[in-house]
Amino acid sequence: MNNNEKEKVNRIKKELAKLRQFHNRCYVCHVSWHKRGMTFHHVKYHINEKTHSDFPSGYAGTLQYYEYLKPIIKKNPKMFAYLCNPHHQTVTKLLQFNKDKQERIFKLVRKSR
């Protein structure tokens, strides 16, 4: 990503993070900034809504994706969570498992404390 595209994406994210729904921090760990970045997670998708994979790969596509998402997030912020990238990757990974496996994983985590 050239610096101009990267700055534009970061400006969009920072602007959206200030919406009351997001409190300008990661939903999970409450950091407002992470060295690996911050992102918006779709809690629910609307029918026919585009995903990141619908945009060109590379940094120009990321900018196009966030320009597409910006009005959607502003209109319905409850459909998103603001996360640091490590927690977004964790959530995304857990979603690959069916509900039974997720529950067993969560049960094991609670037992392991």
VONUGU-929706 format. One record per atom (N, C-alpha, C): atom name; residue in three letters; x, y, z; residue number from 1. Coordinates in nm, 3 decimals. Atoms other than C-alpha are relative to their C-alpha. Layout:
BEGIN
FILO   site   code         X         Y         Z   pos
FILO     CA    ALA         X         Y         Z   NUM
...
% end
This chain:
BEGIN
FILO   site   code         X         Y         Z   pos
FILO      N    MET     0.087    -0.117     0.000     1
FILO     CA    MET     0.000     0.000     0.000     1
FILO      C    MET     0.090     0.121     0.000     1
FILO      N    ASN    -0.080    -0.120    -0.006     2
FILO     CA    ASN     0.146     0.329    -0.087     2
FILO      C    ASN    -0.047     0.082     0.120     2
FILO      N    ASN     0.030    -0.076    -0.122     3
FILO     CA    ASN     0.152     0.577     0.200     3
FILO      C    ASN    -0.131     0.076    -0.009     3
FILO      N    ASN     0.124    -0.075     0.017     4
FILO     CA    ASN    -0.135     0.780     0.057     4
FILO      C    ASN    -0.121    -0.091     0.023     4
FILO      N    GLU     0.111     0.094    -0.018     5
FILO     CA    GLU    -0.366     0.476     0.039     5
FILO      C    GLU    -0.009    -0.045     0.146     5
FILO      N    LYS    -0.003     0.044    -0.140     6
FILO     CA    LYS    -0.257     0.358     0.383     6
FILO      C    LYS    -0.056     0.109     0.093     6
FILO      N    GLU     0.050    -0.111    -0.081     7
FILO     CA    GLU    -0.324     0.702     0.534     7
FILO      C    GLU    -0.150     0.016    -0.016     7
FILO      N    LYS     0.145    -0.012     0.023     8
FILO     CA    LYS    -0.670     0.714     0.373     8
FILO      C    LYS    -0.076    -0.109     0.074     8
FILO      N    VAL     0.066     0.110    -0.071     9
FILO     CA    VAL    -0.762     0.371     0.511     9
FILO      C    VAL     0.002     0.027     0.150     9
FILO      N    ASN    -0.010    -0.028    -0.144    10
FILO     CA    ASN    -0.636     0.468     0.858    10
FILO      C    ASN    -0.091     0.115     0.042    10
FILO      N    ARG     0.092    -0.111    -0.031    11
FILO     CA    ARG    -0.832     0.795     0.846    11
FILO      C    ARG    -0.145    -0.049     0.008    11
FILO      N    ILE     0.136     0.055    -0.001    12
FILO     CA    ILE    -1.151     0.606     0.760    12
FILO      C    ILE    -0.023    -0.080     0.127    12
FILO      N    LYS     0.014     0.082    -0.120    13
FILO     CA    LYS    -1.093     0.356     1.041    13
FILO      C    LYS    -0.009     0.085     0.126    13
FILO      N    LYS     0.000    -0.086    -0.119    14
FILO     CA    LYS    -1.015     0.627     1.296    14
FILO      C    LYS    -0.129     0.079     0.011    14
FILO      N    GLU     0.127    -0.074    -0.001    15
FILO     CA    GLU    -1.321     0.828     1.197    15
FILO      C    GLU    -0.113    -0.090     0.048    15
FILO      N    LEU     0.107     0.092    -0.037    16
FILO     CA    LEU    -1.549     0.526     1.228    16
FILO      C    LEU     0.014    -0.049     0.144    16
FILO      N    ALA    -0.023     0.049    -0.136    17
FILO     CA    ALA    -1.389     0.411     1.554    17
FILO      C    ALA    -0.053     0.097     0.104    17
FILO      N    LYS     0.049    -0.101    -0.094    18
FILO     CA    LYS    -1.505     0.735     1.715    18
FILO      C    LYS    -0.152    -0.004     0.016    18
FILO      N    LEU     0.144     0.014    -0.018    19
FILO     CA    LEU    -1.870     0.639     1.667    19
FILO      C    LEU    -0.028    -0.059     0.138    19
FILO      N    ARG     0.032     0.040    -0.138    20
FILO     CA    ARG    -2.036     0.585     2.004    20
FILO      C    ARG     0.001    -0.152     0.020    20
FILO      N    GLN     0.007     0.147    -0.009    21
FILO     CA    GLN    -2.088     0.214     1.934    21
FILO      C    GLN     0.137    -0.063     0.028    21
FILO      N    PHE    -0.132     0.064    -0.004    22
FILO     CA    PHE    -1.712     0.147     1.917    22
FILO      C    PHE     0.091     0.053     0.110    22
FILO      N    HIS    -0.078    -0.056    -0.111    23
FILO     CA    HIS    -1.573     0.369     2.197    23
FILO      C    HIS     0.148     0.019    -0.034    23
FILO      N    ASN    -0.137    -0.021     0.044    24
FILO     CA    ASN    -1.254     0.410     1.990    24
FILO      C    ASN     0.098    -0.100     0.061    24
FILO      N    ARG    -0.087     0.103    -0.059    25
FILO     CA    ARG    -1.114     0.081     2.124    25
FILO      C    ARG    -0.047    -0.139    -0.044    25
FILO      N    CYS     0.030     0.139     0.033    26
FILO     CA    CYS    -1.099    -0.292     2.058    26
FILO      C    CYS    -0.109    -0.051     0.095    26
FILO      N    TYR     0.111     0.056    -0.079    27
FILO     CA    TYR    -1.416    -0.465     2.176    27
FILO      C    TYR     0.051    -0.099     0.104    27
FILO      N    VAL    -0.049     0.106    -0.088    28
FILO     CA    VAL    -1.210    -0.742     2.337    28
FILO      C    VAL     0.098     0.052     0.105    28
FILO      N    CYS    -0.108    -0.037    -0.093    29
FILO     CA    CYS    -0.897    -0.586     2.493    29
FILO      C    CYS     0.003     0.148     0.035    29
FILO      N    HIS     0.016    -0.144    -0.028    30
FILO     CA    HIS    -0.994    -0.215     2.490    30
FILO      C    HIS     0.119     0.086    -0.038    30
FILO      N    VAL    -0.108    -0.087     0.048    31
FILO     CA    VAL    -0.674    -0.092     2.322    31
FILO      C    VAL    -0.055     0.089    -0.111    31
FILO      N    SER     0.044    -0.090     0.107    32
FILO     CA    SER    -0.724     0.208     2.098    32
FILO      C    SER     0.092    -0.009    -0.122    32
FILO      N    TRP    -0.096     0.015     0.108    33
FILO     CA    TRP    -0.421     0.121     1.885    33
FILO      C    TRP     0.078    -0.129     0.023    33
FILO      N    HIS    -0.083     0.120    -0.009    34
FILO     CA    HIS    -0.228    -0.198     1.809    34
FILO      C    HIS     0.102     0.004    -0.113    34
FILO      N    LYS    -0.106    -0.006     0.101    35
FILO     CA    LYS     0.101    -0.233     1.622    35
FILO      C    LYS    -0.035    -0.081    -0.125    35
FILO      N    ARG     0.043     0.078     0.116    36
FILO     CA    ARG    -0.065    -0.491     1.393    36
FILO      C    ARG    -0.127     0.056    -0.062    36
FILO      N    GLY     0.113    -0.069     0.062    37
FILO     CA    GLY    -0.354    -0.256     1.322    37
FILO      C    GLY    -0.133    -0.030     0.065    37
FILO      N    MET     0.137     0.013    -0.048    38
FILO     CA    MET    -0.724    -0.229     1.387    38
FILO      C    MET    -0.089    -0.023    -0.122    38
FILO      N    THR     0.091     0.026     0.111    39
FILO     CA    THR    -1.020    -0.341     1.177    39
FILO      C    THR    -0.143    -0.011     0.050    39
FILO      N    PHE     0.141     0.016    -0.032    40
FILO     CA    PHE    -1.396    -0.373     1.165    40
FILO      C    PHE    -0.042    -0.141    -0.038    40
FILO      N    HIS     0.050     0.136     0.020    41
FILO     CA    HIS    -1.553    -0.716     1.200    41
FILO      C    HIS    -0.150     0.005    -0.025    41
FILO      N    HIS     0.144     0.012     0.024    42
FILO     CA    HIS    -1.893    -0.788     1.045    42
FILO      C    HIS    -0.059    -0.097     0.102    42
FILO      N    VAL     0.071     0.090    -0.090    43
FILO     CA    VAL    -2.113    -0.927     1.320    43
FILO      C    VAL    -0.105    -0.076    -0.082    43
FILO      N    LYS     0.097     0.060     0.093    44
FILO     CA    LYS    -2.380    -0.993     1.058    44
FILO      C    LYS     0.016     0.067    -0.136    44
FILO      N    TYR     0.001    -0.054     0.136    45
FILO     CA    TYR    -2.381    -0.952     0.682    45
FILO      C    TYR    -0.144     0.014    -0.047    45
FILO      N    HIS     0.130    -0.013     0.067    46
FILO     CA    HIS    -2.681    -0.821     0.491    46
FILO      C    HIS     0.006    -0.079    -0.130    46
FILO      N    ILE     0.007     0.071     0.128    47
FILO     CA    ILE    -2.797    -1.013     0.185    47
FILO      C    ILE     0.060     0.089    -0.109    47
FILO      N    ASN    -0.067    -0.066     0.113    48
FILO     CA    ASN    -2.590    -0.918    -0.121    48
FILO      C    ASN     0.106     0.102     0.041    48
FILO      N    GLU    -0.105    -0.092    -0.042    49
FILO     CA    GLU    -2.342    -0.720     0.090    49
FILO      C    GLU     0.135    -0.057    -0.041    49
FILO      N    LYS    -0.132     0.043     0.045    50
FILO     CA    LYS    -1.989    -0.734    -0.045    50
FILO      C    LYS     0.091    -0.029     0.119    50
FILO      N    THR    -0.103     0.029    -0.100    51
FILO     CA    THR    -1.699    -0.880     0.152    51
FILO      C    THR     0.134     0.045    -0.055    51
FILO      N    HIS    -0.133    -0.045     0.042    52
FILO     CA    HIS    -1.331    -0.794     0.138    52
FILO      C    HIS     0.048    -0.077    -0.123    52
FILO      N    SER    -0.045     0.081     0.114    53
FILO     CA    SER    -1.273    -1.079    -0.108    53
FILO      C    SER    -0.065     0.042    -0.133    53
FILO      N    ASP     0.063    -0.050     0.123    54
FILO     CA    ASP    -1.505    -0.906    -0.358    54
FILO      C    ASP     0.077     0.116    -0.063    54
FILO      N    PHE    -0.079    -0.113     0.047    55
FILO     CA    PHE    -1.247    -0.630    -0.400    55
FILO      C    PHE     0.136    -0.050    -0.048    55
FILO      N    PRO    -0.132     0.043     0.048    56
FILO     CA    PRO    -0.911    -0.645    -0.579    56
FILO      C    PRO     0.094    -0.029     0.117    56
FILO      N    SER    -0.099     0.027    -0.103    57
FILO     CA    SER    -0.630    -0.798    -0.380    57
FILO      C    SER     0.100     0.114     0.002    57
FILO      N    GLY    -0.099    -0.107    -0.013    58
FILO     CA    GLY    -0.365    -0.564    -0.254    58
FILO      C    GLY    -0.058     0.120     0.071    58
FILO      N    TYR     0.034    -0.115    -0.083    59
FILO     CA    TYR    -0.373    -0.232    -0.086    59
FILO      C    TYR    -0.103     0.092    -0.064    59
FILO      N    ALA     0.101    -0.083     0.066    60
FILO     CA    ALA    -0.576    -0.046    -0.346    60
FILO      C    ALA    -0.139    -0.058     0.025    60
FILO      N    GLY     0.127     0.066    -0.028    61
FILO     CA    GLY    -0.852    -0.303    -0.292    61
FILO      C    GLY    -0.046     0.023     0.144    61
FILO      N    THR     0.035    -0.027    -0.140    62
FILO     CA    THR    -0.838    -0.247     0.085    62
FILO      C    THR    -0.060     0.139     0.013    62
FILO      N    LEU     0.056    -0.135    -0.003    63
FILO     CA    LEU    -0.898     0.123     0.032    63
FILO      C    LEU    -0.140     0.001    -0.060    63
FILO      N    GLN     0.132     0.008     0.061    64
FILO     CA    GLN    -1.189     0.049    -0.203    64
FILO      C    GLN    -0.101    -0.065     0.096    64
FILO      N    TYR     0.086     0.070    -0.094    65
FILO     CA    TYR    -1.332    -0.191     0.056    65
FILO      C    TYR    -0.044     0.092     0.114    65
FILO      N    TYR     0.036    -0.089    -0.110    66
FILO     CA    TYR    -1.320     0.065     0.338    66
FILO      C    TYR    -0.083     0.119    -0.046    66
FILO      N    GLU     0.087    -0.105     0.055    67
FILO     CA    GLU    -1.468     0.334     0.115    67
FILO      C    GLU    -0.142    -0.054    -0.020    67
FILO      N    TYR     0.130     0.066     0.013    68
FILO     CA    TYR    -1.752     0.088     0.046    68
FILO      C    TYR    -0.066    -0.018     0.137    68
FILO      N    LEU     0.054     0.028    -0.134    69
FILO     CA    LEU    -1.792    -0.001     0.416    69
FILO      C    LEU    -0.041     0.124     0.078    69
FILO      N    LYS     0.021    -0.120    -0.081    70
FILO     CA    LYS    -1.785     0.352     0.555    70
FILO      C    LYS    -0.146     0.039     0.015    70
FILO      N    PRO     0.141    -0.037    -0.020    71
FILO     CA    PRO    -2.149     0.445     0.483    71
FILO      C    PRO    -0.083    -0.111     0.063    71
FILO      N    ILE     0.073     0.113    -0.058    72
FILO     CA    ILE    -2.267     0.096     0.581    72
FILO      C    ILE     0.020    -0.002     0.151    72
FILO      N    ILE    -0.029    -0.002    -0.143    73
FILO     CA    ILE    -2.094     0.117     0.920    73
FILO      C    ILE    -0.069     0.119     0.066    73
FILO      N    LYS     0.065    -0.118    -0.056    74
FILO     CA    LYS    -2.224     0.470     0.977    74
FILO      C    LYS    -0.151    -0.021     0.014    74
FILO      N    LYS     0.145     0.021    -0.001    75
FILO     CA    LYS    -2.580     0.362     0.894    75
FILO      C    LYS    -0.041    -0.103     0.105    75
FILO      N    ASN     0.038     0.108    -0.090    76
FILO     CA    ASN    -2.578     0.047     1.107    76
FILO      C    ASN     0.122    -0.052     0.077    76
FILO      N    PRO    -0.121     0.042    -0.071    77
FILO     CA    PRO    -2.282     0.031     1.348    77
FILO      C    PRO    -0.017    -0.125     0.085    77
FILO      N    LYS     0.022     0.121    -0.083    78
FILO     CA    LYS    -2.442    -0.248     1.553    78
FILO      C    LYS     0.029    -0.128    -0.076    78
FILO      N    MET    -0.032     0.118     0.081    79
FILO     CA    MET    -2.365    -0.484     1.267    79
FILO      C    MET     0.151    -0.027    -0.005    79
FILO      N    PHE    -0.145     0.011     0.004    80
FILO     CA    PHE    -1.991    -0.441     1.332    80
FILO      C    PHE     0.059     0.006     0.140    80
FILO      N    ALA    -0.080    -0.015    -0.122    81
FILO     CA    ALA    -1.731    -0.471     1.605    81
FILO      C    ALA     0.136     0.054    -0.043    81
FILO      N    TYR    -0.134    -0.055     0.027    82
FILO     CA    TYR    -1.408    -0.271     1.615    82
FILO      C    TYR     0.099    -0.082     0.080    82
FILO      N    LEU    -0.094     0.093    -0.064    83
FILO     CA    LEU    -1.119    -0.506     1.690    83
FILO      C    LEU     0.144     0.030    -0.041    83
FILO      N    CYS    -0.140     0.002     0.041    84
FILO     CA    CYS    -0.742    -0.509     1.699    84
FILO      C    CYS     0.017    -0.122    -0.091    84
FILO      N    ASN    -0.016     0.110     0.094    85
FILO     CA    ASN    -0.610    -0.737     1.427    85
FILO      C    ASN     0.022    -0.136     0.066    85
FILO      N    PRO    -0.013     0.133    -0.064    86
FILO     CA    PRO    -0.498    -1.016     1.666    86
FILO      C    PRO    -0.135    -0.056     0.046    86
FILO      N    HIS     0.130     0.050    -0.045    87
FILO     CA    HIS    -0.848    -1.039     1.814    87
FILO      C    HIS    -0.094    -0.026    -0.118    87
FILO      N    HIS     0.080     0.029     0.118    88
FILO     CA    HIS    -1.008    -1.017     1.472    88
FILO      C    HIS     0.039    -0.135    -0.059    88
FILO      N    GLN    -0.044     0.130     0.050    89
FILO     CA    GLN    -0.796    -1.312     1.360    89
FILO      C    GLN    -0.051    -0.113     0.089    89
FILO      N    THR     0.051     0.101    -0.092    90
FILO     CA    THR    -0.901    -1.503     1.672    90
FILO      C    THR    -0.148    -0.027    -0.025    90
FILO      N    VAL     0.144     0.015     0.026    91
FILO     CA    VAL    -1.271    -1.439     1.609    91
FILO      C    VAL    -0.022    -0.072    -0.133    91
FILO      N    THR     0.014     0.061     0.132    92
FILO     CA    THR    -1.235    -1.530     1.242    92
FILO      C    THR     0.035    -0.149     0.004    92
FILO      N    LYS    -0.040     0.141    -0.012    93
FILO     CA    LYS    -1.055    -1.854     1.330    93
FILO      C    LYS    -0.108    -0.080     0.072    93
FILO      N    LEU     0.105     0.071    -0.075    94
FILO     CA    LEU    -1.321    -1.952     1.586    94
FILO      C    LEU    -0.125    -0.022    -0.084    94
FILO      N    LEU     0.119     0.013     0.085    95
FILO     CA    LEU    -1.593    -1.895     1.328    95
FILO      C    LEU     0.013    -0.114    -0.102    95
FILO      N    GLN    -0.020     0.112     0.091    96
FILO     CA    GLN    -1.440    -2.172     1.117    96
FILO      C    GLN    -0.051    -0.131     0.060    96
FILO      N    PHE     0.047     0.120    -0.069    97
FILO     CA    PHE    -1.557    -2.425     1.377    97
FILO      C    PHE    -0.152     0.003     0.012    97
FILO      N    ASN     0.144     0.002    -0.023    98
FILO     CA    ASN    -1.916    -2.543     1.415    98
FILO      C    ASN    -0.029     0.031     0.147    98
FILO      N    LYS     0.036    -0.045    -0.135    99
FILO     CA    LYS    -2.107    -2.445     1.731    99
FILO      C    LYS     0.042    -0.099     0.108    99
FILO      N    ASP    -0.040     0.100    -0.100   100
FILO     CA    ASP    -2.037    -2.773     1.913   100
FILO      C    ASP     0.148     0.010     0.032   100
FILO      N    LYS    -0.144    -0.012    -0.022   101
FILO     CA    LYS    -1.662    -2.739     1.864   101
FILO      C    LYS     0.034     0.130     0.070   101
FILO      N    GLN    -0.022    -0.128    -0.067   102
FILO     CA    GLN    -1.675    -2.372     1.964   102
FILO      C    GLN    -0.029    -0.014     0.150   102
FILO      N    GLU     0.037     0.016    -0.142   103
FILO     CA    GLU    -1.851    -2.464     2.289   103
FILO      C    GLU     0.103    -0.084     0.075   103
FILO      N    ARG    -0.103     0.082    -0.066   104
FILO     CA    ARG    -1.595    -2.736     2.366   104
FILO      C    ARG     0.129     0.080     0.021   104
FILO      N    ILE    -0.119    -0.085    -0.014   105
FILO     CA    ILE    -1.311    -2.490     2.302   105
FILO      C    ILE    -0.019     0.097     0.116   105
FILO      N    PHE     0.026    -0.097    -0.108   106
FILO     CA    PHE    -1.472    -2.227     2.530   106
FILO      C    PHE    -0.003    -0.069     0.136   106
FILO      N    LYS     0.004     0.076    -0.126   107
FILO     CA    LYS    -1.536    -2.491     2.798   107
FILO      C    LYS     0.141    -0.033     0.047   107
FILO      N    LEU    -0.138     0.033    -0.035   108
FILO     CA    LEU    -1.173    -2.601     2.787   108
FILO      C    LEU     0.075     0.124     0.045   108
FILO      N    VAL    -0.066    -0.125    -0.041   109
FILO     CA    VAL    -1.054    -2.239     2.809   109
FILO      C    VAL    -0.041     0.036     0.142   109
FILO      N    ARG     0.047    -0.033    -0.136   110
FILO     CA    ARG    -1.271    -2.179     3.118   110
FILO      C    ARG     0.059    -0.096     0.102   110
FILO      N    LYS    -0.056     0.098    -0.093   111
FILO     CA    LYS    -1.141    -2.500     3.279   111
FILO      C    LYS     0.151     0.020     0.020   111
FILO      N    SER    -0.145    -0.015    -0.002   112
FILO     CA    SER    -0.781    -2.403     3.204   112
FILO      C    SER     0.048     0.121     0.079   112
FILO      N    ARG    -0.040    -0.119    -0.076   113
FILO     CA    ARG    -0.783    -2.090     3.420   113
FILO      C    ARG     0.041    -0.035     0.139   113
% end
